Amino acid sequence: MVHINMLKKLMCVLVVILVALTICLWRETRRSYYGPFKTDIDDLQTSEKWNPLKSQGLFREAASELREIPKIWFGNHNKVKGSTLGTYEKSKKISDSMKVWDKDSSSRNLIPRLQKVRKNYLSMNKYNVTYKRKRNAAKLSPEKLLCQLRDRVNITMIQGSDSPFDTSEWQQYLPGKSLNETVGHLGHCAVVSSAGSLRSSHLGQEIDSHDAILRFNGAPIKGFEEDVGQKTTIRLVNSQLVTVEEQQFQREALYNTGILIVWDPAPYHAEIHEWYKKPDYNFFDSYKLYRSTHPEQPFYILNPKMQWQLWDILQENSPEQIQPNPPSSGMLGIVIMMTLCDKVDVYEFLPSKRQTDICHYYQKFHDRACTMGAYHPLLFEKNLVKHINQGTDEDIYIHGKATLPGFRNVRC
């Protein structure tokens, strides 16, 4: 009898141990499945605080899927520069262990739910995309891709000569100088994402050393100077932020510094007057009010044609269909600065070793879909940036920094 009781106790202990081991194994499997890298987007899609999901069933279905994280693939690379023997050994050690963004990342590797989200957006086709160009059978060289971006993406702001802005009412609101005239010739510039991986980066001093700095939406500086710097030259904001009262665009002092540029999605390759009649967010009254209150601050409206010119290049150079939605604010800002500057450092658009599932460095909001995006074709944007990056993989891994040439330095 005593032996039987002891045997029962032993069996209970074994069952408890097996349950504990099963739980641990399950947790570890989830970590492995979701991948070691989780970072921001743009796209900064979630940093734009954009909610394109309307009342349609497909939109609700897509929204319910966004809590899943895609499986992310990063490739090992050995593109590390060392100037001395001592630094070579250190660089080699970093190179052997680091993983950076794979420029051939594909939606085929997304987990099933995010694949479903992507298919939903392809079915929605909210902006009536009718892409008719052929996709490149072979990947273009970085040099040819840069030439495409330079020659086919026309970065312009709305002007008083653009119908229907060519009225006496609008003349008092639109800036008198062009953006190029306002900023002058810019040398070495920085584009600072809103990625959560900027936390504890200590990049503030390096970022502030640039001639000009572009930031996005409501990304703050105060309290984060050590990580993101304190200078702002241009702030690119989306039309929802400008329009929605809760964003406090009219009252928040954050927006009173530097040059503002607002952008709003338009139907695919629509003319300006078509978009003006039916913008995604009707921000025009908010724009006029802000200009009346801050008449001395440069505030531009991005010509909506630019976003689809850029989208066409993304699609043309992607082997599969991308989401038929505009590029992210992050990608738009990168191309804007490549137009204005001789050289552009882009911080944490391609994730570094600090990569995290915190979407923004100034919030505690977690969304593991931030890296790959859902609404914007962020995966393909990152592929493009990685392909034309002229910096090292070590820069990406340690600093989250990709280095791109300004278009005026591109020879075609």
N, C-alpha and C positions, 0 to 999 in steps of 0.2 A: 504493500500500500504506500509506504514511504517512497519507494522507488518510482511508483506511478505518479505521485504528486510532484516529485522532483522533475520527472520527465515533462509533465504539463507545464511547470514553471519555465523549464528550459525552452520548450516550444514557444511559449509566449514571448520570451526574450528574443528568440530568433525572428519571430513575426514582426516585432517592433523594429528590430535592426533592418530587416528587409524593407519595411515600409519607409524608414528613414532614408535608406540608400536609394530607393525608387524615386522619392521626392527630390533628392539631391541630383540624381541623374536627369530627371525631367527638367529641372531648372537649368542645368548645364547645357542640355540639348537645346533649350530655347535660346540661350545666349549664343550658342554656336550657329543656330539657324538664322538668327537675326543679324549676325555679322558683328565684328568688333568696332565698326565705324558708324556713328550716327551723328549727323551734324545739321547745320542750317540749310535753308535754301535762300532764296530769294526771294529765292526766288524767291529768288526770294518770294516765292508764292505765298508762304504763310507769313513772312514778315510784312507783306502788303496788307495783312488783315483782310484779305479779299474773300468775300463769300458769294461766289457766282452761282451757288446752288439754289435755284429758285424753287417754285412749287411743283415742277414737273416730277413725275415718278422717278425718272432716271437720275435727276439731280439729287433727290432724297436718297436714292440707293447709293450713289457715289459718295455722298457725305458719310453714310454709315460705314463705308469701307476704309476711310482714311486713317483709322486708328492703327492699322497694321503697318509694319515696317517692311520695306522691300529688302531682299537679300542683296548685299552690296559686294561688288567685286573690286578688288584693288590689285594691281600687279606689282610684283617686285621689279625694281629698276636699279641700275647701277650708274646713273648719270650724275656722278658726284665729282666736284672739282676740289682738289687740295693743292695748296701752294708749297707746302713743305712736307718732309717725310713724316714729321710728327702729326700734322693735321691729316695727312693721308690715311694713317692708321685709324685715327678717330673717325674720319669720313667713311672709311671702308666698313667699320663696325656699324655705323648708323645705316649705311647703304644695305648691308646684308640683312638687317632686321626690319627696315622700314617698308611700309606698303603705302602706295599713293594711288590716286585715282587712275583707273584703267580707261584709256581713251576709246576703247572698243566696248564699253559697257552696253548691254542690250536689255531691252524690256523682256526678253525671253526668260531672264533670270529673276524677274519679279515674283514674289509670292503670289499665289492664285488670286487673292483678294485685290491686290494692286493691279494685277493684269486685268481684272474685271473693271476696276475704276477707269483704267486707260481705255478699254473698249467702250465703256459708257460715254466717255468724252468724244471718242471717235464717232459714235452714233449720234450724239447730240448735235455736233457741228454748229454751235450757237452762232458763229460768225460767218456762216455760209462760205466756208473755204472750198474753193474749186481749183485745187492745185493741178496744173497741166504739164509742168516741166518734167523732164525725165530725171530720175535720180542717177547720180554718178555711179557707174559700175565699179570703178576703182577709186580708192581714197585719194583725194588730191593731196599734193605736198603742202606743208604749212605755208610756203611762199605763195602758192596759187590760191589757197584759201584766204589768205590775207588780202590778196588782190581782189578777190570777189567781194569781200567785206568793204574794202575801200571804194570800189567802183560802183557797187550796186545798192549800198545802203546810204541814203541821202539824209544826213542829220540836219534838219532845219526846224525852226520854230515858227509858229503861226505869226504871220505878218499882217499889217494893215491893208496890204494889197490883195490878200487872200479872201475871196468871196466865201462866205457871207460876212467876213469880219471887216470889210471895206466900207464901214458906215461911220458917220460922225460920232456915234455913241462909242463904238469900240476904239476909235483913235485915242481917246483919252485914257484908256486902260492898258493897251499893249505897249511894251517898252519901246522907247524911241531908238535905242541902239540894238544891233544884232548881238547874239551871244558871243560871237568871236570878238567883236569890238569891246564888249564888256570885260571879258577875261584876258584879252591880249594873248601874246604868245606864251604858252605854258611849256615848261620843260619836263621835269620828272614828277608824275602825279600818282595819287593813290586812290583806289576805290576800296572802301571799307564796308564789308557786308555787315549784317546784323547778327551773325552767327553766334550761337551760344559758346562755341569753341574759342571765341575771343576772350572769354573770362580767364583771368590769371595768365594771359599771354605776355604781359609786360611789353607790348608792342607800341605803346603810346608815343614814346620818344622817337622811335623809328618812323612811325606814321606821320608825326608832325614835322619831320625833316623834309617832307615833300613840298614841292612848289604849290600844289593845289590838291585838295582832298574832296572827294565826293562821298556823301552819305545818303541813307535811304529813309524815307518815311519819318516815323517818330523816334528813330534811334537816338537816345540821349548821349550827352557827353559828361554832364555833371555827375560826379561820383564814379566815373569809369575812365578818367583821364589816363591813368597808368596803363590801361589795356588798349584803349582806342584813340588816345590823343585828345586834343582840345581844339584843333583848328577845323573849320568847315568852310569850304569855298563854294560848293554846290550841294544842294539837297534835292534829290529826285523823289517826288511824292506821287502817289496814285490818286485818281479822281475820287475814290471812295473816302480817303482820308480828308480830302478838302471839303467834301460834301456832308458827310455824316456828322451831326451835331456832337455826338459823344466823343469824337476825336479832338474837339476843342481847337481846331485849326486856327480860328480867328483870335483866340485868347492866349494860346500857348506861346511863351517867349522863345521857345526852342526854334521856331520857324522864322524868327526875326533876324537871323544871322545868315549872311552869305546870299547866294543866288538861288532862287527857287525855280524848279521846273516841274510842271504837272503833266501827267500823261493819262490818257483814257483810251480803252480799247475801242476800235472801230470795226465795222464789217470788213471782210476780206477785200483789200485793195479798193475800198470805197473812196470816192472823191470827198473833199473836205465838206462840201455843202450837204452831202448825204449824212455824214457822221454828225454834223452840227444839228441836224433835225432830230437825231435819235442817238445821243451819246450813251455809253454804258451807265455812267452816272452823270446827271445833269449838274455839272459843277460850275457852270458859267456865272451864275449869280454869286456864288461863294467867291469865285475869282475876282469879280468886280468889286465886291465888298472889301476883300483884302487889299486890293490895289488902292481903293479909296482911303483906307486906313493907313497904309504904308506906301505912299506914292513914290518914295525914294528907293525902295528896295526892288531890285530887278526880279521880275517874276514872269517866266516864259511858259508858253503852252507848246508842248512837243507836237510837231506835225504827225498825225496818226499814220501817215503812209509809211513812215520809217519802220514801224513794228512789223509790218507784213513783208517788207523787203528783207528784213533780217530773218523772219520766219522762213521765207522761201529758201534762203541759203542753208538754214538748219535742216530743212526737209530734203533739199537736193543732195546734201552730203551725209544723210543718214540712210542706212540700208533698209529701214523699215518705216512705217507710218508713224509720225509723231502726233502729239495731241494738237488738234486744230484750234488752238487757243494762242493768244499773243505770248511772246517771250516774257520772261520774268523781269521785274524792275532791275534785278541784278545784272542781267545780260544787257538790257537797254543802257544802263549806266556805264557798263564797261565799254560799249561801242561809242557812246557819247564822249568819254574821256580819251579814247583812242583817236577820235577826230580832233580833239582840242590840244593834245599833249604830244611831246616827243617820245615819251616812254611811260608806261602805266604798270604799277604794281597793284595787284588785286589780292586783297587779304580775305582768307577763309571762304572763298567761293569754292575752291577745291579744298576739301577738309584736311587738316593737319593731324598730328598725333594727339592733339587736345580734343579731337572730335567728341561730341557729346549729343545726347538726345534732347538737350535743352535747345529750343528753337532760337531764342534770342538772348543775347548776353545781358539784357536789362530786364528780363522776366524769368519766372520760374516755370513757365509753361513748357510741358514736354510733348513732343509729337515726333514719333520715330519715322514718320514719312517725310520729314523736312528735307532730308538729303536728296531724295530722288524726285520729289515733287509729284503732283497728281494733275492739277489744273494746268500749269505751265509745262512745256517740254524740257524740264530742268535737266534730266539725265543727258539729253542730247546737247544742251548748252554746255554742260561740264565737259562732255567729250570734245566739243569744239575748242573750248578754252585750253584743255590739256594738250590738244594737238598743236596749237599755235604757240604754246608756252615757250619762251626763250630762256627761262631760268632753269634751275636744276631741280631734280626730285628732292634733294635735301632741303631746298628752300620751301618746297611744298610741305614736306613732312614736319620740319621744325617750326617754320614760321607761317605755314598756311598761305604762302605767297607765290602767286604766278606772275611772271613778268612778260608783258606784251609790248610790241612796238607801236608807236604812234603811226597813223596812216601816212603822215608826211614823210616818214622814213622808210616806207615800203616801196620797193622798186619792182615794177611789173614789166 
